[in-house]
Amino acid sequence: MDTLKKAGIIAGAAVGGVIGGTLSVIGKVTDIKIIDNIGSSIVDSTIYTGEIAGDIASGTTEVIAGKITKNPDKVTGGVQDLKDGGSKVVGNFVNNFKLVTSNGGEILEGVRERDSKKIKHGAKSLAKVAAVGIMTVGAIKIDDEEKNESTNNGSDK
């Protein structure tokens, strides 16, 4: 049932585009990078949530259809889709747990070393995870772009 998978992704993209796209545009117009990043992360997260929902819907439909028509190949395909959806949920949880603990550790390290940049980066990242989590109520996908920047070009935005 690729149609259900595609429908989940499209639904996620539509919701993310409205909420996250609007925030991203506001961030770009006001030149506030964290708002732009949160908006982009909301788009990515809702697409990912839609992808997971599509896998689960497709798997459930395939299993039921396979049982009704007594088609073991459909049941097997459906079970695989359900497994894929479940593994995405677990993988996303583990990645987000690592992200939160890493940034929490960065804050503690910054406090210990009296490094305000580390404290600020860790706090910003945790705030981004919280904001995206509240807005998407699903899987969270965050790109830690700020960590890759060597300087903030004199801007606090």
N, C-alpha and C positions, 0 to 999 in steps of 0.2 A: 504494500500500500504506500507507494512513494508519494501519492497524492496527499495523504495525511501528513507525511513528513514535511513536504513542501508547504502545506497549509500552515503547519506549526511555525515554520521559519518565517513565512510571510506575515503571519499574525504578530509574531515577535518583532519583526522589523517595523511593522506599522505602528505598534504601540511605542516601541523605542524611538522611532522617528519623530513621533509627536512630542513625547516627553523629553527624551534625551536630545533630539535635534534642536528643539527650542532652547534648551539650556545651553547647548553647545554654541548656537548662534549668539545668544546673549553674552556668553563668555568671550566670544571673538569680538563682538561689537564693543564691549566694555573693556576689552584687553585684560580680562581676569582669567588667567590660564587655568586655575583650579576649577572654575565653573565650566569651562570648555572641556576639561578632562573628565569631569563628572558626567557631563552630557554625553560624551563619546562612550564612556564606560556603561552608561545606562542603555545606549543603543546596542552595544556588544552583548550586554547581559540579557536584555530582552530577546535578542535573536537567539542566544544560547538557550534560554528558557523555552522558547518556542521550538527549538530543535529537540530538546529533551521531551517536551510534551508531544511533539510529532512522533518521536520514536515509541513512546509509551502508547499513544493512541493507535498507531499502526500495528504495534505488536499485539495489543489487546484485540483489535479487530481481526487480525490474521489468526490468532489462536481460536477465537470464537467461530470464525468462518470455517477454519480447518476442522474443528470438532463437529460442527453441524454437517459439513459435507464429507466428513471422514477422510480428509486429505492430510496425511501426516507431514507432507512437505510444507504445507501452509502453517501447520502447528509449529514445526521446527523453525521456520522463518520468523514467525511471530514471537516465539520464545527468544530467538536471537535478538530481535528488535527490543524486547523488554530488557534483556541483559545489557544491551548497548546503552539504553536509557538509564538504567540503574548504575552502570559503571561511570557514566558521565556525571551523575549526581554525586557519587562517592568521590570521584576524582576532583570535582569542583570543590567539594567540602574540604578535602585534604589540602588543595592548593590555597584556598582562602584561609584555612587555619594556619598554614605556614606563613602566609602574608601578614596576618594579624600578629602572630607571635614574633615574627621578624621585626615588624615595625614597633611593637611593644618593647622588644629588646633594644632596638635602636634608640628609643626614648630613654630607657634606663641607662644605656651606655652614654648617651649625651649628657644626662644629669650627672653621672659619675665623673665624666671628663670636663664638665662645664662647657659643653660644645652646643651652642644654641642652634647651629645649622642641623645637627643630628636630631635634636629635640623637635625642631620645627618640621623637618621632613617626615619623621615618624608620626607626628601628630596630624599632619596634612594627609598622609596616607591612610591613617585610621579613620579620619573624618570622611575621606572619600569612600572607603569601604562601607561605613555606616550610612552615608547618604545614598549610595547606590543600592545598598541592601533594603533601605526603607522604601525607595522608589520602585524597585523591581519586584520585591517579594518573591524572589526565585533565585536562580543561579546568579552568581556574581562573577563578572570578568573584569579585572582591573589591570591596566597596563601601568607599570611603574616607570613612566617616562622620566620623571624628575630625577630618579636615581642615576640615570645615564647622562644627565647634563653635568658638565664640569663646573659651570658657574650659573648663577641665576641672572647674569647680565645686569646686576645692580637693581633688579626689580624684585619686589616682594610679591608679585602677582603670580 
